């Protein structure tokens, strides 16, 4: 009885060791992008956001050399210039709208503040739209795989389309499945939002919601809460005003850097001024009650050339 048990135990140990060695060889043979795809597939039932992060990282690693190859060709430069030029144009218009909403006047009167808003929006827009374009590009992957299969008999010509790594077909299938999952998740989560920044707020809000479940107030405390607290809660909801922090920065930049402390027009002691024209000014005040911390008031320019009181000759 002892000998069969010992043989079974030794066989089990040998099988386990062979499986470990086989898995180690398989894992070491994979590239970094393939490993991230594998981890993303394993994490897909657990966390969709970790799956998204791993998929985007793998796509970036895998397609960065192809992006550089595209950049160093003349047609590629034209395509990239058109793509990012279009994004920059939309960012320019969005930044102008933000400055207008914060200051109450056209963005052309706050040139440096407008440029500052562009610098705040441009990186996130380019990153988000680049990732979206990369994900949408994977939707044509079935056609790409079909071309590979059709070119399979022509080994020499077909190898030009295959990846230099091992298991290109399996990698392409995993990439396509993950891109479909990530794209569907982004569409679902961003369906009720106005811009890409709201998705980030939704992710952070989901974690905060889980952490705050144990600290929820009782029903009686909720009824006693004033209406202002409910209003603040609605304002803080993701999707309502996801770029409010950018607007606060824009208002602070306009007050601290672009507005003038001295002006030919009359102004309050603790205020700053931006002149719109010879007759009008925007006066800026620090105000904690203001939505963005700075109050903007458009006023008439009262100066020696344009006094506050004028003499009207009666007929």
Secondary structure, DSSP 4 states (H G I P E B T S, - for coil): -HHHHHHHHHHHHHHHHHHHHHHHHHHHHS-HHHHHHHHHHHHTTT-HHHHHHHHHHHHHHHHHHHHHHHHTSHHHHHHHHHHHHHHHHHHHHHHHHHHHHHHSS-GGG-HHHHHHHHHHHHHHHHHHHHHHHHHHHGGGHHHHHHHHHHTTTSHHHHTTTS-SSS-HHHHHHHHHHHHHHHHHHHHHHTTT-SSHHHHHHHHHHHHHHHHTGGGPPPHHHHHHS-HHHHHHHHHHSTTTSTTHHHHHHHHHHIIIIISBS--SS---TT-EEEE-SSSEEEEEEE-TTSTTSEEEEEEE---SSS-S-------
